[in-house]
Amino acid sequence: MQNYLDFEKGLAEIEGKAEELRALARQDPEMKVDEEASALDAKAKGLLEELYKGLTPWRKAQVARHPNRPHCKDYIDTLFTEYTALAGDRNFADDHAVMGGLARFEDKPVVVIGQEKGHDTATRIARNFGMARPEGYRKAVRLMDLADRFGLPVITLVDTPGAYPGKGAEERGQSEAIARSTEKCLQIGVPLVSVVIGEGGSGGAVAFATADRVAMLEHSIYSVISPEGCASILWKDAEKMREAAEALRLTAQDLKKLGVIDRIIEEPMGGAQRDREQAIAGVGRAIGAMLKELSGKDAKTIVADRRRKFLEMGGTAL
């Protein structure tokens, strides 16, 4: 079932009418609806292109959060083979918001780590909506240590509104765990590539995306705070999220200009949720290209280049 965002209401009506005609034709084969349905399809296609060719930052934020977008598990299931999950941080518990383990990508051994939001009510609750607790970041550190020890490239898939801000998480050292994960990203002597596949929220995303190469899907977002949170702080009004989204410069296009990310991955027309297979394939090609750019570098060069990249960040003109 296709879910529609609020700015897609007109599109929903047109596509709904086309589907109604086809449903009637299935009930009565003598009805001739092909011409009228095709006209509606053409109208819907034109409207879809019009809507998506000039998305505002707030609309991009809505698309990035679309419930039908492929999530971390979808990418792992499709792009990786022989995936063997590793669970727990060997200290407190296993955080189901963070997936990670050993796998093969293009038949080469790698470590893959990502944040999983879930796809329905039950899995979203189980995955805590992709908001990791300290044990999730400590699991990521454990996996990166493993990758470094055995010389395996690390691939991270970022999709989180941010780290979980609950009382228990704070008691167990949330900020320290995020900092340790970010530090580990800077320390490992193996290639580290990251893709923002939906939301890249605050330190919860930085802890996975302090990488040699960072890519973003065309309609994903990456920011220090959510537009609603920013609006609540600056304007004392969460309804100012549209203005906040503009000010945050959170789109892939803005961040590429600013030098925060290295690559933008094109999405199918209408967003990754409209053609999940095409979107996942595009991410796979980007990961392969980024790993190829880093192949042949020794550990010392990899660490030095990664550190230099982030130390020089911010020198780009705003």
C-alpha positions in Angstrom: 0.0 0.0 0.0 1.3 3.4 -1.0 1.5 6.0 1.8 1.2 9.6 0.7 2.8 12.7 2.3 0.7 15.8 2.9 2.1 17.6 -0.1 1.2 14.6 -2.3 -2.6 14.8 -1.8 -3.3 15.8 -5.3 -1.2 12.9 -6.6 -3.0 10.5 -4.3 -6.4 11.5 -5.8 -5.3 11.0 -9.4 -3.6 7.7 -8.7 -6.6 6.6 -6.7 -9.0 7.4 -9.5 -6.8 5.4 -12.0 -6.8 2.4 -9.6 -10.6 2.7 -9.1 -11.1 2.5 -12.9 -8.9 -0.6 -13.2 -10.7 -2.2 -10.2 -14.0 -1.7 -12.0 -12.6 -3.2 -15.2 -11.4 -6.3 -13.3 -15.0 -6.8 -12.0 -16.6 -6.1 -15.5 -14.2 -7.1 -18.3 -16.5 -5.4 -20.9 -15.6 -2.0 -19.5 -13.1 -0.1 -21.6 -11.0 2.0 -19.2 -7.5 1.7 -20.7 -7.5 5.1 -22.4 -8.9 7.0 -19.5 -6.6 5.2 -17.0 -3.6 5.8 -19.1 -4.5 9.6 -19.3 -4.7 9.6 -15.5 -1.3 7.8 -15.2 0.3 10.4 -17.5 -1.2 13.2 -15.4 0.1 11.6 -12.2 3.5 11.2 -13.7 3.7 14.8 -14.7 2.5 15.9 -11.2 5.0 13.6 -9.5 7.9 15.1 -11.5 6.7 18.6 -10.8 6.5 18.0 -7.0 9.9 16.4 -6.7 12.0 18.6 -9.0 11.9 21.4 -6.5 11.4 19.9 -3.0 11.9 22.4 -0.1 14.2 21.3 2.7 11.2 20.6 4.9 9.6 18.4 2.2 12.9 16.6 1.8 12.8 15.9 5.6 9.3 14.4 5.2 10.5 12.2 2.3 13.5 11.1 4.3 11.1 9.9 7.0 8.7 8.2 4.7 7.6 4.9 6.3 8.0 3.0 3.0 11.6 3.9 2.3 14.0 1.0 2.4 15.6 0.6 5.8 18.9 -0.8 7.0 17.7 -4.4 7.0 16.4 -4.1 3.4 19.9 -3.0 2.3 21.7 -5.7 4.2 19.3 -8.4 2.9 19.8 -7.2 -0.7 23.3 -6.0 -1.0 25.2 -8.4 1.3 25.6 -12.1 1.4 26.6 -14.5 4.2 25.5 -11.9 6.7 26.3 -13.1 10.3 24.9 -10.7 13.0 26.9 -10.0 16.1 24.8 -9.2 19.2 25.5 -7.3 22.4 28.2 -4.9 23.7 29.6 -7.5 26.2 28.7 -5.2 29.0 25.0 -4.6 29.3 22.7 -5.8 26.6 22.0 -6.0 22.9 20.5 -2.9 21.3 18.1 -3.9 18.5 18.2 -0.3 17.0 21.7 -1.2 15.8 22.3 -4.0 13.3 25.8 -5.2 12.6 27.9 -8.1 11.7 30.2 -9.9 9.3 29.2 -10.2 5.6 30.3 -10.2 2.1 29.9 -7.3 -0.3 30.6 -8.0 -3.9 32.0 -11.3 -2.6 34.6 -9.5 -0.4 34.5 -9.8 3.4 33.4 -6.6 5.2 31.8 -5.5 8.4 28.4 -3.7 8.1 26.8 -1.6 10.8 23.5 0.3 10.6 20.6 1.8 12.4 17.2 0.0 11.8 13.9 1.8 12.4 11.5 -1.0 11.7 8.7 -1.2 9.2 5.5 -1.7 11.3 4.3 -0.9 14.8 5.8 -4.0 16.4 9.2 -3.8 14.8 9.4 0.0 15.3 8.9 -0.5 19.0 11.4 -3.4 19.1 14.0 -1.3 17.2 13.2 1.8 19.3 12.5 3.7 16.1 16.2 3.6 15.2 17.3 5.5 18.3 20.3 3.7 19.7 21.1 3.5 23.4 24.7 3.4 24.8 24.9 -0.4 24.3 24.2 0.2 20.6 27.2 2.5 20.1 29.4 0.1 22.2 28.3 -2.7 19.9 29.4 -0.6 17.0 32.8 0.0 18.6 33.2 -3.7 19.2 32.4 -4.4 15.5 34.9 -1.7 14.3 37.6 -3.1 16.6 36.9 -6.5 15.0 37.1 -5.1 11.5 40.4 -3.3 12.3 41.9 -6.5 13.8 41.2 -8.5 10.7 41.6 -5.8 8.0 38.0 -5.7 6.9 36.4 -2.6 5.4 33.6 -1.1 7.4 30.3 0.0 5.8 27.8 2.0 7.9 24.2 2.8 7.0 22.8 5.8 8.8 19.1 6.3 9.5 18.2 7.7 12.9 16.3 10.7 14.3 19.2 10.8 16.9 20.5 8.9 19.9 17.9 7.8 22.5 17.5 10.6 25.1 15.9 8.5 27.9 16.9 8.4 31.5 18.3 4.9 31.4 20.5 5.8 28.4 21.9 8.8 30.2 22.6 6.8 33.3 24.6 4.3 31.2 26.7 7.0 29.6 25.0 7.9 26.3 27.2 10.9 25.5 30.4 9.0 26.3 29.3 6.0 24.2 28.6 8.3 21.2 32.0 10.0 21.7 33.8 6.6 21.9 32.1 5.5 18.7 33.1 8.7 16.9 36.6 8.3 18.2 36.8 4.7 17.0 35.7 5.8 13.5 38.8 8.1 13.4 41.2 5.4 14.7 40.6 2.3 12.6 43.1 1.7 9.9 40.7 0.1 7.4 38.4 1.8 4.8 35.3 3.2 6.3 32.4 4.3 4.1 29.0 5.6 5.2 25.7 6.2 3.5 22.9 8.3 5.0 19.8 6.4 3.7 17.1 8.4 5.5 17.7 10.6 8.6 21.1 11.5 9.9 20.2 13.0 13.2 22.8 14.7 15.4 25.5 12.8 17.3 23.6 9.6 16.8 24.5 9.8 13.2 28.0 11.3 13.5 29.0 8.3 15.6 28.6 6.1 12.5 29.4 8.6 9.7 32.8 9.9 10.7 34.1 8.1 7.6 36.6 8.3 4.8 33.7 8.7 2.3 30.2 9.8 3.2 27.3 9.6 0.7 23.7 10.6 1.0 20.6 9.5 -0.9 19.2 12.5 -2.8 16.3 13.1 -0.5 17.9 12.1 2.8 18.8 14.7 5.5 21.8 15.1 7.9 21.7 17.7 10.6 22.8 18.6 14.1 19.1 18.7 15.3 15.7 17.9 13.9 13.8 20.9 12.3 11.1 20.6 15.0 13.7 20.6 17.8 15.5 23.6 16.2 12.3 25.5 15.9 11.3 24.8 19.5 14.7 26.2 20.7 15.0 29.2 18.4 11.4 30.3 17.9 9.8 28.5 20.9 7.4 27.1 18.3 7.8 23.6 16.8 5.4 24.7 13.9 8.3 26.8 12.6 10.0 23.6 11.4 9.9 24.8 7.7 12.0 27.9 8.5 14.3 25.7 10.7 14.8 23.2 7.9 15.9 26.0 5.6 18.3 27.4 8.2 19.8 24.1 9.1 21.2 23.4 5.5 20.3 19.7 6.1 19.8 18.6 2.5 22.3 16.4 0.6 22.7 19.2 -2.0 23.6 21.8 0.6 26.0 19.4 2.5 27.8 18.5 -0.7 28.4 22.2 -1.4 29.7 22.6 2.1 32.1 19.7 1.8 30.4 17.7 4.6 29.6 14.8 2.3 31.4 13.4 -0.7 28.6 12.0 -2.9 24.9 12.3 -3.7 23.1 9.1 -4.7 20.2 9.7 -7.1 16.8 8.4 -6.1 14.0 7.1 -8.3 11.5 9.8 -9.3 9.2 10.2 -6.3 11.8 9.0 -3.8 13.3 5.7 -2.7 9.9 4.5 -1.5 8.6 4.5 -5.1 11.1 2.0 -6.4 12.9 0.3 -3.5 14.9 -2.0 -5.7 16.3 0.8 -7.8 17.2 2.8 -4.7 19.0 -0.1 -3.1 20.9 -0.9 -6.3 22.0 2.8 -6.5 23.4 2.6 -2.9 25.2 -0.6 -3.7 26.9 1.0 -6.7 28.0 4.0 -4.6 29.4 1.8 -1.9 31.4 -0.2 -4.4 32.7 3.0 -6.0 33.7 4.5 -2.6 35.5 1.3 -1.5 37.4 1.2 -4.8 38.6 4.8 -4.2 40.1 3.6 -0.9 41.6 0.3 -2.1 45.4 0.0 -1.9 45.9 2.5 0.8 47.8 1.4 3.9 46.4 1.8 7.4 48.6 4.8 8.3 47.5 6.7 5.1 43.9 5.9 5.7 43.9 7.2 9.3 45.9 10.3 8.3 43.6 11.2 5.4 40.5 10.6 7.4 41.7 12.9 10.3 42.8 15.6 7.8 39.4 15.5 6.1 37.5 16.3 9.3 40.1 18.8 10.6 39.8 20.8 7.3 36.0 20.6 7.3 34.4 24.1 7.7 36.9 25.8 5.5 34.4 25.8 2.6 32.7 29.1 2.0 29.1 29.2 3.3 
